[in-house]
């Protein structure tokens, strides 16, 4: 399966440029969303969806992004479950998941 990345970022052109350069080096296609789908997201929306990647490949790509100083909080791999979700549904789910994980990390830190 061809590797693809859907990256949504309405505000930070430098991040987009860095991600595109890394994808180009790795021969990964960057997908764009239709304007009508983008309009359903908040202006600050940012998310990264990996399509056709193994867990190891995602980890390697994210590690390289960190080396470039690029951080994306909302990210996922495409699954049977989320494959047909709208961008708004995906963004909402990733946002809820991120908040849950962040709160869990804070609780563990407080207990230590």
C-alpha positions in Angstrom: 0.0 0.0 0.0 1.2 3.5 -0.9 2.1 5.6 2.2 0.2 8.8 2.5 -0.1 11.5 5.1 -3.1 13.8 5.6 -1.8 16.9 7.4 -4.1 19.7 8.4 -2.6 23.0 9.6 -4.2 26.3 8.8 -1.7 28.6 10.5 2.0 27.4 10.5 3.5 27.5 7.0 7.0 26.6 8.4 5.7 23.4 10.0 3.9 22.5 6.8 7.1 23.1 4.8 9.2 20.9 7.2 6.7 18.1 7.1 6.5 18.3 3.3 10.3 18.2 2.9 10.5 15.1 5.2 7.7 13.4 3.3 9.4 14.2 0.0 12.7 12.7 1.1 10.8 9.5 2.2 8.7 9.5 -1.0 5.5 9.8 1.0 2.5 11.5 -0.6 0.9 14.4 1.2 -2.9 14.6 0.9 -4.9 17.8 1.2 -8.5 18.2 2.3 -11.2 19.9 0.3 -11.9 23.5 1.4 -15.5 22.6 2.4 -14.1 20.0 4.9 -11.5 22.4 6.2 -14.2 25.0 6.8 -15.7 22.6 9.4 -12.6 22.8 11.6 -11.5 25.5 14.0 -8.8 27.9 12.8 -6.2 26.5 15.1 -6.9 22.9 14.0 -3.9 20.7 13.4 -3.8 17.0 12.8 -1.7 14.3 11.2 -3.2 11.1 9.8 -0.9 8.3 8.6 -2.3 6.0 5.9 -0.6 2.7 4.9 2.1 2.9 7.6 3.2 0.3 10.1 3.5 1.4 13.8 7.3 1.3 13.4 7.2 3.6 10.3 5.0 6.0 12.1 7.4 6.0 15.1 10.3 6.7 12.8 8.6 9.5 11.0 7.5 11.2 14.2 11.1 10.8 15.6 12.4 12.6 12.5 9.8 15.3 12.9 10.9 15.9 16.5 14.5 16.2 15.3 13.3 19.0 13.0 11.5 20.6 16.0 8.1 19.8 14.7 5.4 18.7 17.1 1.9 17.7 16.3 -0.3 16.7 19.2 -3.3 15.3 17.3 -2.2 12.3 15.2 -3.4 8.8 14.3 -3.0 6.0 11.9 -5.8 5.2 9.5 -7.9 2.3 10.8 -11.0 0.4 9.5 -12.9 2.4 12.2 -11.8 5.9 11.2 -11.3 5.5 7.5 -14.6 7.0 6.5 -14.9 9.7 9.2 -15.3 13.3 8.2 -12.4 15.6 9.2 -14.7 17.1 11.8 -15.3 13.7 13.4 -11.6 12.8 13.2 -10.6 16.1 14.8 -13.1 15.8 17.6 -12.1 12.2 18.4 -8.4 13.0 18.4 -8.9 16.1 20.5 -10.8 14.1 23.1 -8.2 11.3 23.1 -5.4 13.9 23.5 -7.2 15.5 26.5 -7.7 12.1 28.1 -4.1 11.1 27.6 -2.8 14.5 28.9 -4.9 14.3 32.0 -3.7 10.7 32.7 -0.1 11.9 32.4 -0.8 14.7 34.8 -2.4 12.4 37.3 0.6 10.0 37.2 3.0 12.8 37.7 1.1 14.1 40.7 1.1 10.6 42.2 4.9 10.3 41.9 
